[in-house]
Amino acid sequence: MNVHSKNLNRAMLELFEPGLSLASFPVRCSRFAHRLIDCDLSAFAGYTPSTGELTVEFDGRTPGMMHCLEGFVRYMSKYPFTDFDPRSTDWKPFVREQFVTLRQFRELDVYREGLRHAGISDHSAIPIRTSEGKILYLGVERGDGGTFREADVEILKLMQPHLENARALALAREAVRSEER
């Protein structure tokens, strides 16, 4: 595993620093990812199965972002690594390589009509468990031909419980703030 303990400690301090809230959580997830794993872009996505609502926040903007989202949403349900069903990986983080080869990935409509337009060359994600019926993912993306490997999965696995704990803390803080009003 390639995570230096000093980087992990710094990343954890930033993730849990004062001011953590549901509103700041996506930005903190992104910073956490960039501290711990080589990535060019991250996307925080939430999906509510009961309503079909999908929200996506990117940590950066590219000229093709809207086209990316349109294509991604159109084709995401066809593939287990983009369908927002964490049961396909037993709620474990994953990299694209666990599902399809890079060549196969580049031939898929979800890539050609979606991810490619944002300069994404490879995809990985961390599901974040919630207690309120939402499915959350932190998508960790590479561009410029970079690919994720099994070794990266170990880093994603290391990150997952901390992201889940930070989300639970943000939710609890939100509940306390609501009670105080």
Contacts in CASP RR format, 6 or more apart in sequence:
PFRMAT RR
TARGET T0000
AUTHOR 0000-0000-0000
METHOD contacts of the structure
MODEL  1
MNVHSKNLNRAMLELFEPGLSLASFPVRCSRFAHRLIDCDLSAFAGYTPS
TGELTVEFDGRTPGMMHCLEGFVRYMSKYPFTDFDPRSTDWKPFVREQFV
TLRQFRELDVYREGLRHAGISDHSAIPIRTSEGKILYLGVERGDGGTFRE
ADVEILKLMQPHLENARALALAREAVRSEER
1 151 0 8 1.000
1 154 0 8 1.000
1 155 0 8 1.000
1 158 0 8 1.000
2 151 0 8 1.000
2 155 0 8 1.000
3 36 0 8 1.000
3 155 0 8 1.000
3 158 0 8 1.000
7 35 0 8 1.000
7 36 0 8 1.000
8 36 0 8 1.000
8 158 0 8 1.000
10 35 0 8 1.000
11 31 0 8 1.000
11 32 0 8 1.000
11 35 0 8 1.000
11 36 0 8 1.000
12 162 0 8 1.000
14 28 0 8 1.000
14 31 0 8 1.000
14 32 0 8 1.000
14 35 0 8 1.000
15 28 0 8 1.000
15 29 0 8 1.000
15 31 0 8 1.000
15 32 0 8 1.000
15 162 0 8 1.000
15 163 0 8 1.000
15 166 0 8 1.000
16 166 0 8 1.000
16 169 0 8 1.000
19 173 0 8 1.000
20 28 0 8 1.000
20 166 0 8 1.000
20 169 0 8 1.000
20 170 0 8 1.000
20 173 0 8 1.000
21 170 0 8 1.000
21 173 0 8 1.000
21 174 0 8 1.000
22 170 0 8 1.000
22 171 0 8 1.000
22 174 0 8 1.000
24 170 0 8 1.000
25 44 0 8 1.000
25 166 0 8 1.000
25 167 0 8 1.000
25 170 0 8 1.000
26 44 0 8 1.000
26 57 0 8 1.000
27 59 0 8 1.000
28 166 0 8 1.000
29 42 0 8 1.000
29 44 0 8 1.000
29 128 0 8 1.000
29 138 0 8 1.000
29 163 0 8 1.000
29 166 0 8 1.000
30 42 0 8 1.000
30 44 0 8 1.000
30 59 0 8 1.000
30 138 0 8 1.000
32 159 0 8 1.000
32 162 0 8 1.000
32 163 0 8 1.000
33 39 0 8 1.000
33 42 0 8 1.000
33 138 0 8 1.000
33 139 0 8 1.000
33 140 0 8 1.000
33 159 0 8 1.000
34 42 0 8 1.000
34 59 0 8 1.000
36 155 0 8 1.000
36 158 0 8 1.000
36 159 0 8 1.000
37 140 0 8 1.000
37 152 0 8 1.000
37 155 0 8 1.000
37 156 0 8 1.000
37 159 0 8 1.000
38 142 0 8 1.000
39 140 0 8 1.000
39 141 0 8 1.000
39 142 0 8 1.000
40 120 0 8 1.000
40 141 0 8 1.000
40 142 0 8 1.000
40 143 0 8 1.000
40 144 0 8 1.000
41 58 0 8 1.000
41 59 0 8 1.000
41 60 0 8 1.000
41 62 0 8 1.000
41 118 0 8 1.000
41 119 0 8 1.000
41 120 0 8 1.000
41 141 0 8 1.000
41 142 0 8 1.000
41 143 0 8 1.000
42 58 0 8 1.000
42 59 0 8 1.000
42 138 0 8 1.000
42 139 0 8 1.000
42 140 0 8 1.000
42 141 0 8 1.000
43 56 0 8 1.000
43 57 0 8 1.000
43 58 0 8 1.000
43 59 0 8 1.000
43 137 0 8 1.000
43 138 0 8 1.000
43 139 0 8 1.000
43 141 0 8 1.000
44 56 0 8 1.000
44 57 0 8 1.000
44 59 0 8 1.000
44 136 0 8 1.000
44 137 0 8 1.000
44 138 0 8 1.000
44 139 0 8 1.000
45 54 0 8 1.000
45 55 0 8 1.000
45 56 0 8 1.000
45 57 0 8 1.000
45 84 0 8 1.000
45 136 0 8 1.000
45 137 0 8 1.000
45 138 0 8 1.000
45 139 0 8 1.000
46 54 0 8 1.000
46 55 0 8 1.000
46 56 0 8 1.000
46 84 0 8 1.000
46 134 0 8 1.000
46 135 0 8 1.000
46 136 0 8 1.000
46 137 0 8 1.000
47 53 0 8 1.000
47 54 0 8 1.000
47 55 0 8 1.000
47 84 0 8 1.000
47 134 0 8 1.000
47 135 0 8 1.000
47 136 0 8 1.000
47 137 0 8 1.000
48 54 0 8 1.000
48 133 0 8 1.000
48 134 0 8 1.000
48 135 0 8 1.000
49 84 0 8 1.000
49 133 0 8 1.000
49 135 0 8 1.000
50 133 0 8 1.000
54 73 0 8 1.000
54 84 0 8 1.000
56 69 0 8 1.000
58 65 0 8 1.000
58 118 0 8 1.000
62 68 0 8 1.000
62 117 0 8 1.000
62 118 0 8 1.000
62 119 0 8 1.000
64 117 0 8 1.000
64 118 0 8 1.000
64 119 0 8 1.000
65 117 0 8 1.000
65 118 0 8 1.000
67 114 0 8 1.000
67 117 0 8 1.000
68 114 0 8 1.000
68 115 0 8 1.000
68 116 0 8 1.000
68 117 0 8 1.000
68 118 0 8 1.000
68 119 0 8 1.000
68 120 0 8 1.000
69 114 0 8 1.000
70 113 0 8 1.000
70 114 0 8 1.000
71 109 0 8 1.000
71 110 0 8 1.000
71 113 0 8 1.000
71 114 0 8 1.000
71 117 0 8 1.000
72 82 0 8 1.000
72 110 0 8 1.000
72 114 0 8 1.000
72 115 0 8 1.000
74 109 0 8 1.000
74 113 0 8 1.000
74 114 0 8 1.000
75 82 0 8 1.000
75 108 0 8 1.000
75 109 0 8 1.000
75 110 0 8 1.000
75 113 0 8 1.000
75 114 0 8 1.000
76 82 0 8 1.000
76 83 0 8 1.000
76 84 0 8 1.000
76 110 0 8 1.000
77 83 0 8 1.000
77 84 0 8 1.000
78 109 0 8 1.000
78 110 0 8 1.000
79 99 0 8 1.000
79 100 0 8 1.000
79 108 0 8 1.000
79 110 0 8 1.000
80 88 0 8 1.000
80 89 0 8 1.000
80 99 0 8 1.000
81 88 0 8 1.000
81 94 0 8 1.000
81 96 0 8 1.000
81 98 0 8 1.000
81 99 0 8 1.000
81 100 0 8 1.000
81 123 0 8 1.000
81 125 0 8 1.000
82 110 0 8 1.000
82 123 0 8 1.000
84 135 0 8 1.000
84 137 0 8 1.000
85 135 0 8 1.000
86 127 0 8 1.000
86 129 0 8 1.000
86 135 0 8 1.000
86 137 0 8 1.000
89 98 0 8 1.000
89 127 0 8 1.000
91 127 0 8 1.000
91 129 0 8 1.000
92 127 0 8 1.000
92 157 0 8 1.000
92 160 0 8 1.000
93 124 0 8 1.000
93 125 0 8 1.000
93 126 0 8 1.000
93 127 0 8 1.000
93 153 0 8 1.000
93 156 0 8 1.000
93 157 0 8 1.000
93 159 0 8 1.000
93 160 0 8 1.000
94 124 0 8 1.000
94 125 0 8 1.000
94 153 0 8 1.000
94 156 0 8 1.000
95 122 0 8 1.000
95 123 0 8 1.000
95 124 0 8 1.000
95 148 0 8 1.000
95 149 0 8 1.000
95 150 0 8 1.000
95 152 0 8 1.000
95 153 0 8 1.000
95 156 0 8 1.000
96 102 0 8 1.000
96 105 0 8 1.000
96 122 0 8 1.000
96 123 0 8 1.000
96 124 0 8 1.000
96 147 0 8 1.000
96 148 0 8 1.000
97 147 0 8 1.000
97 148 0 8 1.000
97 149 0 8 1.000
97 150 0 8 1.000
98 150 0 8 1.000
98 153 0 8 1.000
100 108 0 8 1.000
102 122 0 8 1.000
102 147 0 8 1.000
105 111 0 8 1.000
105 122 0 8 1.000
105 123 0 8 1.000
106 112 0 8 1.000
106 116 0 8 1.000
111 120 0 8 1.000
115 123 0 8 1.000
115 141 0 8 1.000
118 141 0 8 1.000
119 143 0 8 1.000
119 144 0 8 1.000
120 141 0 8 1.000
120 142 0 8 1.000
120 143 0 8 1.000
121 142 0 8 1.000
121 143 0 8 1.000
121 144 0 8 1.000
121 145 0 8 1.000
121 146 0 8 1.000
121 147 0 8 1.000
122 141 0 8 1.000
122 142 0 8 1.000
122 143 0 8 1.000
122 145 0 8 1.000
122 146 0 8 1.000
122 147 0 8 1.000
122 148 0 8 1.000
123 139 0 8 1.000
123 140 0 8 1.000
123 141 0 8 1.000
123 148 0 8 1.000
124 139 0 8 1.000
124 140 0 8 1.000
124 141 0 8 1.000
124 148 0 8 1.000
124 152 0 8 1.000
124 153 0 8 1.000
124 156 0 8 1.000
125 137 0 8 1.000
125 138 0 8 1.000
125 139 0 8 1.000
125 140 0 8 1.000
125 156 0 8 1.000
126 137 0 8 1.000
126 138 0 8 1.000
126 139 0 8 1.000
126 140 0 8 1.000
126 156 0 8 1.000
126 159 0 8 1.000
126 160 0 8 1.000
126 163 0 8 1.000
127 135 0 8 1.000
127 136 0 8 1.000
127 137 0 8 1.000
127 160 0 8 1.000
128 136 0 8 1.000
128 137 0 8 1.000
128 138 0 8 1.000
128 160 0 8 1.000
128 163 0 8 1.000
128 164 0 8 1.000
128 167 0 8 1.000
129 164 0 8 1.000
130 136 0 8 1.000
130 167 0 8 1.000
130 171 0 8 1.000
131 168 0 8 1.000
131 171 0 8 1.000
132 171 0 8 1.000
136 167 0 8 1.000
138 159 0 8 1.000
138 163 0 8 1.000
140 148 0 8 1.000
140 156 0 8 1.000
142 148 0 8 1.000
END
